[in-house]
Amino acid sequence: MPHSRLRRQHPGPVWRLFSSAGFRFAALFAAVFLLAALAFGSVLWWGTAGALERQTDAAIRADVHALTDRWRDGGAPSVAEAIEERLAVDAEGQTLYLLQDADGARQAGNLAELPRRDGNSAWHSVTLSHEDGPPGEGRLMVVELPDGGRLGVGREVGEKQQLRDLLTEGLAWATGAALVCAIIGAWLMRRALERRLAAASGTAAQIAGGDLSPRVPLSPHDDEFDRLGASMNTMLDRIAQLMDGVRGVSDAIAHDLRHPIARARNGLEEALLDEANDPAALRSAIERGITDLDNVSRVFQAVLRIAEVEHGARRAAFAPLDLALLLADAAELYGASAEAHGQVLETEWPESLPLVGDRDLLLQVLANLLDNAVKFSPPGAVIRVSAAQEEDAVLVRVADQGPGLSVPDRARVGERFFRADAARTTPGSGLGLSLVRAVVQMHGGALWFADAGGPPDHPGLAVLLRLPVSAGTEKPAA
């Protein structure tokens, strides 16, 4: 059923750009690229500027702990002495100290004053004045001493701040460059996607125009686009095959049904125009017409049953069964027919062949195979039916001593209404093996043909089919 919902048309180029899959993939690529760049910048920041700040804070904290320990051991004089010692060895002037008593009087250090108390925060940023240079910035930790005094310990971080500003500026430029690279990469990615999809899009447009011959060209890379193109080509081959099959079926129906319908009509017309009005002749004409129309009805019923099987409508009838019993029933039914034709039917299979499937359809398969074997074997021929249990399947073989099939004909056996040249004079519609193939495929089995081992001029035909014990466990044969 065609898709009935109408899409809104947005002819604007901007809308087409934003609505295209290539743009969305490109935008995703750009977003991932930018996120990766930001993650890299964050890690770089954490490992440089962040590390410098953590190192400075750790040094200040360790110095505070050391001086508070000195205060507990020797009081304020001991701390003042330790501060003077530290300032004496600080040739670069990077350390900051100030010790105040309870009244706020300066006892030691190189700071003029401490920041005012700010809640529970011990860390402060202070501006430092230099006589021979611009103001600097310091990071200070202030703690309260047990006697009411205050101790401030810090480091001048002006140079580190300059380094951090320089790093920030570099990361900003790097982010901008990453954004430009992301945009360029996204544009290139979109162009690459459009270029790779152009062939498939062009092929689809030609197919939509009614030409089923084009195929998607494939590159030697065997990437995802090539695999998609290969899948599309396989689909198109299958569609072309089905279309050819539909045309073949239509031609075959027109050819095979025209004659019996015309024959029935002519017979009835002749009986109607017969001036003798012989009741026996009229009855005979009606019976022949009914027979011809019954043959037409059987052809249509066979076509409908094949379609039903191919669509899997009979899967609900799958149940455990014993194929040996079905083989026995079919052999008993066609043993008499073979004997009437002067043939011998030989059978061989184990006592039990359990599997899961549709009993009626499998019996129909065996009946079709035996009917063909009896039909195409000459008098005195031996027809052999055998079956064997494999690891996870049952293998059935039906061999006759008829004319056999050529290799090209074996590839076409199973097509609806196909009949080999040797079978043109034999009654039939060419649908028996089509039903066999459809049933075997519905059961997940495989069907193939081989010579039965006869002389070159009369090799016979062996039909082999493998049915999985649990239906659907094997891949159907083509």
Stockholm file with secondary structure:
# STOCKHOLM 1.0

chainA/1-478         MPHSRLRRQHPGPVWRLFSSAGFRFAALFAAVFLLAALAFGSVLWWGTAGALERQTDAAIRADVHALTDRWRDGGAPSVAEAIEERLAVDAEGQTLYLLQDADGARQAGNLAELPRRDGNSAWHSVTLSHEDGPPGEGRLMVVELPDGGRLGVGREVGEKQQLRDLLTEGLAWATGAALVCAIIGAWLMRRALERRLAAASGTAAQIAGGDLSPRVPLSPHDDEFDRLGASMNTMLDRIAQLMDGVRGVSDAIAHDLRHPIARARNGLEEALLDEANDPAALRSAIERGITDLDNVSRVFQAVLRIAEVEHGARRAAFAPLDLALLLADAAELYGASAEAHGQVLETEWPESLPLVGDRDLLLQVLANLLDNAVKFSPPGAVIRVSAAQEEDAVLVRVADQGPGLSVPDRARVGERFFRADAARTTPGSGLGLSLVRAVVQMHGGALWFADAGGPPDHPGLAVLLRLPVSAGTEKPAA
#=GR chainA/1-478 SS CCCCCCCCCCCCHHHHHHHSHHHHHHHHHHHHHHHHHHHHHHHHHHHTHHHHHHHHHHHHHHHHHHHHHHHHHHHHHHHHHHHHHHHHHCTTCCEEEEEECTTCCEEEESCSCCCCCCTTCCEEEEEECCTTSCCEEEEEEEEECTTSCEEEEEEECHHHHHHHHHHHHHHHHHHHHHHHHHHHHHHHHHHHHHHHHHHHHHHHHHHHTTCCCCCCCCCTTCCHHHHHHHHHHHHHHHHHHHHHHHHHHHHHHHHHHHHHHHHHHHHHHHHHHCTTCCHHHHHHHHHHHHHHHHHHHHHHHHHHHHHHHHTTTTGGGCEEEEHHHHHHHHHHHHHHHHHHTTCEEEEECCSCCEEEECHHHHHHHHHHHHHHHHHHSCTTCEEEEEEEECSSEEEEEEECCSCCCCHHHHHHTTSTTCCCGGGTTSSCCSCHHHHHHHHHHHTTCEEEEEECSCCTTSCCEEEEEEEESSTTSSCCCC
#=GC SS_cons         CCCCCCCCCCCCHHHHHHHSHHHHHHHHHHHHHHHHHHHHHHHHHHHTHHHHHHHHHHHHHHHHHHHHHHHHHHHHHHHHHHHHHHHHHCTTCCEEEEEECTTCCEEEESCSCCCCCCTTCCEEEEEECCTTSCCEEEEEEEEECTTSCEEEEEEECHHHHHHHHHHHHHHHHHHHHHHHHHHHHHHHHHHHHHHHHHHHHHHHHHHHTTCCCCCCCCCTTCCHHHHHHHHHHHHHHHHHHHHHHHHHHHHHHHHHHHHHHHHHHHHHHHHHHCTTCCHHHHHHHHHHHHHHHHHHHHHHHHHHHHHHHHTTTTGGGCEEEEHHHHHHHHHHHHHHHHHHTTCEEEEECCSCCEEEECHHHHHHHHHHHHHHHHHHSCTTCEEEEEEEECSSEEEEEEECCSCCCCHHHHHHTTSTTCCCGGGTTSSCCSCHHHHHHHHHHHTTCEEEEEECSCCTTSCCEEEEEEEESSTTSSCCCC
//
